[in-house]
Amino acid sequence: MAKTGVSCKIGPSVLNADLAELHNESQRLLDSGADYLHLDVMDGHFVPNITFGHPVVKCLRKKIADAFFETHMMVSKPEQWIEPMADAGVDQYTFHVEPCNDVPFVCLKVREAGMKVGLALKPGTGVEAVQQYIDQADMILIMTVEPGFGGQKFMKDMMEKVQWLRQNYPDLDIEVDGGVGPTTIQACAEAGANMIVSGTAVIGAEDPGKVIATMRDIVEGQIQKCQLER
Ligand SMILES: O=C(CO)[C@H](O)[C@H](O)COP(=O)(O)O
């Protein structure tokens, strides 16, 4: 990993949780040491799956007042859901650049609505697609599976993108999402990811706290190593 000033944050994805128990499952993850919740919003168009939208997020916010909510917007029209998500109490609006006709405009609107901006890339999209917008974003999400479903195999070749971003943007928040867990976290940490989304590996664990702590140790260790070299 190149020198960096960022910190490690672990954000479990509730995608494969029992969604009928969304509040309890989310609270369990936060009590297990999660730094934020990664909420996967799918519209059945941009990806071949449907999860939940702003009404559900709003209900969850009423139950959980103080946690940081990131919505990962796997939707065809990211501009359509900015206001409803802000109203639902979302802290960070992460949207895909692929279906977006005017990325700077959407970034501006997200910020005006009071949320942080995340820009997401599918596995087939190169970093050049976001390079010109990085100064308008708080975070870049590198997908390490094809978006749409949890429980898929981690794509290690995506680490080239993470590495390139970290080398060129030492203080940028870089998130990885898809197939991330104790067996793949080392590769993410070495490449320079500091925001870690993990679904199945955390949700399915007997002790989610232990999985979160293991991943945190590895990422923090790598960040410290790089800061010492700085
Ligand atoms: O965005 C996603 C899928 O589109 C999920 O956040 C991601 O796949 C997390 O689940 P897992 O860790 O099980 O892969």
The ligand as an SDF file (V2000), in Angstrom:
LIG
                    3D

 14 13  0  0  0  0  0  0  0  0999 V2000
  -23.1820   -4.8220   -3.2490 O   0  0  0  0  0  0  0  0  0  0  0  0
  -23.2990   -5.9750   -2.9810 C   0  0  0  0  0  0  0  0  0  0  0  0
  -23.7420   -6.9200   -4.0270 C   0  0  0  0  0  0  0  0  0  0  0  0
  -24.0910   -6.2160   -5.1370 O   0  0  0  0  0  0  0  0  0  0  0  0
  -23.0470   -6.4530   -1.5750 C   0  0  0  0  0  0  0  0  0  0  0  0
  -22.7780   -5.3670   -0.7330 O   0  0  0  0  0  0  0  0  0  0  0  0
  -21.9100   -7.3920   -1.4580 C   0  0  0  0  0  0  0  0  0  0  0  0
  -21.9570   -8.4120   -2.3710 O   0  0  0  0  0  0  0  0  0  0  0  0
  -21.7620   -7.8730   -0.0050 C   0  0  0  0  0  0  0  0  0  0  0  0
  -22.0310   -9.1870    0.1700 O   0  0  0  0  0  0  0  0  0  0  0  0
  -20.9070  -10.3210    0.2290 P   0  0  0  0  0  0  0  0  0  0  0  0
  -19.8630   -9.8720    1.2060 O   0  0  0  0  0  0  0  0  0  0  0  0
  -21.6680  -11.5120    0.6570 O   0  0  0  0  0  0  0  0  0  0  0  0
  -20.3380  -10.4390   -1.1580 O   0  0  0  0  0  0  0  0  0  0  0  0
  1  2  2  0
  2  3  1  0
  2  5  1  0
  3  4  1  0
  5  6  1  0
  5  7  1  0
  7  8  1  0
  7  9  1  0
  9 10  1  0
 10 11  1  0
 11 12  2  0
 11 13  1  0
 11 14  1  0
M  END
$$$$
